[in-house]
Amino acid sequence: MTLSMHDVFWGIMLVHLRIHGASSLKDRRQVVRSLVERLRKRWNVTVADLGPDASWTDVRLALGTLGSSYDSVFSRLEEAESFLRRREEESDFFIVSVQREVDRYDTFPD
């Protein structure tokens, strides 16, 4: 029996945020926790807070996702970035930088 594997695409987005007026790690955690929960729930992405651990104002988030097409993975990350940009306008942080990469995972044998 021959198994046929579908294409698998992965995407990762790195986001550097700066929180206005955070005066403690508690302030930082509150902002980050809210963003992480909403991103995970709404777009079904994996989100990791990469630190820096001792900073009250700097946040580096990594978002990751998998899908069966390039377009689906790219658009999910694009929608997550749009959400962050909308929140930036009404919130207490600003986006310093965003990096996004989507590629095909092609190690499955045919």
N, C-alpha and C positions, 0 to 999 in steps of 0.2 A: 504494500500500500504506500503510495506517495502522498506526502502532505504538501499542500501549497500554502505558503505563508504570504500574507498580505503585506504591503509596504507599511513600514512604521516610521513615523517622523517624530522628532523630538524638538522641543523649543525651550530656550532659556532666555530670561530677561533679567538683567542686573539693573537695579534702580538705586541711585544715591539721593537721599533726601536730607534736608536740613530743617529741623524743627525750630520755629520762632519761639523765643521766650521760655524754653524748657529750663527749669531751674533745679531739676533732680532727675534721677533715673526713673522715678515713678512717673513723672510727666512724659518722659520718652516712651516708657512701656505702655502707657495709656493710648498714645497715638498709634504706636506700632501694633498693639493688640487689635485695635479697631480695624485698621487697614488689613491686617492678616486675616482676620475672621471674615471680613466681607469679600476679600479676594478669593479665599478658599471656597466659600459658600456659593458665590455668584458664578465664578468661572471654573470651578473645579480644578484649580491649579495648586501645585505644591508651593509653599512659600516658606523661606527660611530667612531669619534675621541673622545676617553675617557680622553684625557689630557696627562699629568698634565697641567693645564691651564697656569701656570706661567713659564714653562720650555721652553727654546729655542731649546734644543737638544733632549729631550726625547719625544717619541710619543707612545701612546698605542692605537691601532686600534682594533675594534671588527668587525668581518665579520659574517654575518648570512645568512642562506639560508634554503629553504624548498624544498622537492621533494617527489616523489612517491616511491623511492627506496633508500636503504642505499648506494648502489654503486654510484648512481647519485649525491647524496649530498656529499659523501666523495670525489669523483673525482673532483667536482666543487671546493671544498675547497683546495684540493691538487694542482689543476691547478693554483688557485689564489696564493698559497704559492710559487709555481714554478716561477710564474711571479715576485713575490717580490724578490726571490733569484736571478733571472736574473738581475733585476734592481739594486740589491745590488752590483753586480759586476761592473756595469757601472755608478753608481750614487754616491751621496754624503751622503749615510746613510748605516748603517749596522744593521742586525737583531740580537737583543739581545736574544730573545726567541720567540717561537711559541707554543701555546697550541691549540689542536683541539679536538672537541668532536662531535660525531654524534650519534643520538639515535632515537628511534621510539616514536612518539606521539600517545599514544594509549588510549585516553579517549573517542573516538567515540563509541557509542553503536552499536552493530551489528544489 
